[in-house]
């Protein structure tokens, strides 16, 4: 049951932050433009935590297939499940108005 409290199953924050400091130039910025961008962030967080796909799926409450497809940018991934994975991995998805 989700009572609104922030729950992270990936407590290796220092490891994840160190990995982000070494982000390659072709990695998406904080601006998400495609499902593939979200997938890259999810995969990076999982890899930085040292979790396998199966371990991460179990910890986030989704199936291995869903997590694999999410990491590979599946266009039709469930928004609810995606937000759950992001929350439990300690990632935040924010929306703002585009400034041109």
C-alpha positions in Angstrom: 0.0 0.0 0.0 1.3 3.4 -0.9 0.7 5.9 1.9 2.6 8.7 0.2 5.8 8.4 2.1 9.0 8.4 0.1 10.4 4.9 0.1 13.8 4.1 -1.5 14.9 0.6 -1.9 18.3 1.7 -3.3 20.1 3.2 -0.3 23.4 3.5 -2.0 23.0 7.2 -2.6 26.7 8.0 -2.4 27.5 5.4 -5.0 24.8 6.7 -7.3 25.9 10.3 -6.9 29.5 9.3 -7.7 28.3 7.5 -10.8 26.4 10.6 -11.9 29.6 12.7 -11.6 31.1 10.5 -14.3 28.1 10.8 -16.7 29.1 10.5 -20.3 28.4 13.4 -22.7 25.8 11.4 -24.6 23.8 10.7 -21.5 20.5 12.6 -21.4 20.4 15.8 -19.3 17.8 16.2 -16.6 15.3 17.0 -19.4 13.4 13.9 -20.4 12.3 14.0 -24.0 11.8 10.3 -24.8 11.0 7.0 -23.0 14.6 6.0 -23.8 15.8 8.9 -21.6 13.8 7.6 -18.7 15.2 4.1 -19.3 18.7 5.3 -19.3 18.2 7.0 -15.9 16.6 3.9 -14.5 19.4 1.6 -15.8 22.1 3.9 -14.5 20.5 4.0 -11.0 20.2 0.2 -11.0 23.8 -0.3 -12.2 25.2 2.2 -9.7 23.4 0.3 -6.9 25.0 -3.0 -8.0 21.6 -4.7 -8.4 20.8 -7.2 -11.1 17.7 -6.8 -13.2 16.0 -9.5 -11.2 17.0 -8.0 -7.8 15.9 -4.5 -8.9 12.6 -5.8 -10.2 11.9 -7.6 -6.9 12.8 -4.5 -4.9 10.7 -2.1 -6.9 7.7 -4.4 -7.1 7.6 -4.9 -10.9 8.4 -7.9 -13.1 11.8 -8.4 -14.7 10.2 -8.1 -18.2 8.7 -4.7 -17.3 11.9 -3.3 -15.9 13.9 -4.6 -18.9 11.5 -3.0 -21.3 11.5 0.3 -19.3 15.3 0.4 -19.3 15.1 0.0 -23.1 12.7 2.8 -23.6 9.4 0.9 -24.3 7.0 3.5 -25.7 3.9 2.0 -24.0 5.3 1.3 -20.5 2.7 1.9 -17.8 3.0 5.3 -16.3 2.0 4.1 -12.8 4.5 1.4 -12.7 7.2 3.7 -14.2 6.6 6.2 -11.4 6.7 3.5 -8.8 10.1 2.3 -10.1 11.4 5.9 -10.2 10.3 6.5 -6.6 11.7 3.3 -5.2 15.0 3.9 -7.0 15.3 7.3 -5.5 14.7 9.2 -8.7 12.3 12.1 -9.2 10.5 13.0 -12.3 9.5 16.7 -12.4 7.4 18.7 -14.9 7.7 22.3 -15.7 6.6 24.7 -18.4 8.9 24.8 -21.4 10.7 28.1 -21.6 11.7 29.1 -25.1 
